[in-house]
């Protein structure tokens, strides 16, 4: 069988694979890596200049090969073009995007450096699978160096509408580089439609009914492969975690009240300020539920060197103070807000304890928290998932309580509806969602992508 080569911006430290880590890409992949796989990318360390010779480590049947990023490259490529231009634009938030030509040229340079460093490690029959928006140009750079292997690309984040993509000055080049792949995977049917719209708008070319396109003599297959989790293993972890002393302490601290939980990276796409506003509206409009619900928001700091993320953190600190100042009682705090990464096992136990999972991103490629929350529930007495219609996960989970996260009153109403939902309705919705989360698993995601990369239908 051909070897799989994963290329992603961040590669986890093999010694830390079991440690808490906030970030969907690593979670989605780590659960489905097959022995023998080579995982190549950035070490997470910064050096004076970007590395050219990868450091290779073998651990638990996998080979990790990493390079460091130069400080200036890290700023321009990672903080700059990837996270201050592509991230907000692809999440349809153009007003938060900035564009700097110098950053873009360093983005290209770093993509070339990835290709250059990977080249000597490649074997002729390797299947190369590149991940996400930071590395759009790696395949084209490999092709320019004579690599003829099958190369696939998976976009973890949403694909933007043509009018938003138009804003991006190098949109045409990036689209052409995407079409240097043999397979492009996206999270939802909606993303695939938007990708087809972009190809039509930019190159005046249509994608065939079987989702293939030939561009510059190269044929690309566009597939929908939603990222998933290992639901059975996650459920087992949640059951174990519910016996842990921390989970017991959490339950005791609730003193019989219901728990509502949110778990996110501290990112403006996750819609936390609007979520806090909705909770405040809920407390104001439904006084009968006050003192009967505690909302725990766990938010792991992320990209703190980007100014916009620092501002978000300050805004949330301020809102937390305002909500708790206005509604707390001497023996009840309505909002428990933690800005740190919490161990995965403990989070699983908290999900299982929570009557409501509140997942309200303004835009999200998939959102694995929604799937984790469903997997963690007790099927005989499950909680209710409130899910943004703008999360990719919503496409496969129509039985969640859908909300438009921009509509504060609608989210407040949804919290009320979840609290009063009868048990049989909770069970019915949950069992339908659990079946989907179990079948759209982490291994199904990897297998269907690799099957397409191997040349499957
Ligand atoms: P992310 O934006 O990182 O991923 P998400 O899919 O929600 O988002 O994954 C987050 C993961 O990190 C989950 O496994 C969650 O449990 C964990 N996590 C979040 N906050 C945490 C905290 N405070 N402590 C500990 N763990 C925490 C990107 C895209 C998503 C897409 C994934 C996978 O933005 O849309 O679902 O990739 O493709």
Boltz pocket constraint, residues with backbone or C-beta under 6 A from the ligand:
constraints:
  - pocket:
      binder: B
      contacts: [[A, 20], [A, 21], [A, 22], [A, 23], [A, 24], [A, 25], [A, 27], [A, 28], [A, 156], [A, 157], [A, 227], [A, 263], [A, 264], [A, 265], [A, 298], [A, 299], [A, 300], [A, 338], [A, 340], [A, 341], [A, 342], [A, 343], [A, 344], [A, 347], [A, 364], [A, 365], [A, 366], [A, 367], [A, 368], [A, 369], [A, 372]]
      max_distance: 6.0
